Amino acid sequence: KDWKKSKPEPLEGRPEHTDSVSHDGTWHYQWSGVKEWNIRPTEELMKRWRDTRRNVPTNVQSDTGPGGSEERRLVVKCSEGDVLIVNTRLWWHKTVIPPQHQCDDEGISVPSVSFARDVYFGSKSAVHNVLQTKMSNLDGL
C-alpha cells in the first residue's frame, strides 16, 4: 500500500478519562498542527455549578461516569497558537489528532505538536502540598 496516497486516519489518544491531580488545571499550547479535545463535565463540576446558582449551559450536560453520550461532548479544536486551559480532574476528556493538512506537493503534513503545564491558583503553601502528591488517572472505559 502506498502510504503517500492512502487517506490518513485520525489518531485517537487514551479513552475518555479524568486525571486524579491536585492542581487547578493545565494549560495546553498548540505549537503546530491541530488537536481536538472532546470534553464534558463530571458530576462534581455540575454540582458545583448548581450549588453556586450559576446557569449550567444547555449544551453542557454530564452523563454519570465515563463513556457518556457522544452528543453531549464539547469538541474544542485547537490550532497552531491556541491555548486551552482545562481542569482535567473536573472534565472527562479525550483527544484526537485529525489528519493534518498537507504543506507541499510531496504530501508531507505539518505535525501536531503541543505541550502542557500545570496551573496553580492557590497559595504558596498549597503549591508546596501539591508537590508532595502523586498524579494518577481514572480511565473511562
Secondary structure, 3 states (H helix, E strand, C coil): CCCCCCCCCCEECCCCEEEECCCCEEEEEEEECEEEEEEEECHHHHHHHHHCCCCCCCCCCCCCCCCCCHHHCEEEEEECCCEEEECCCCEEEEEEECCCCECCCCCCECCCEEEEEEECCCCHHHHHHHHCCCCEEEECC
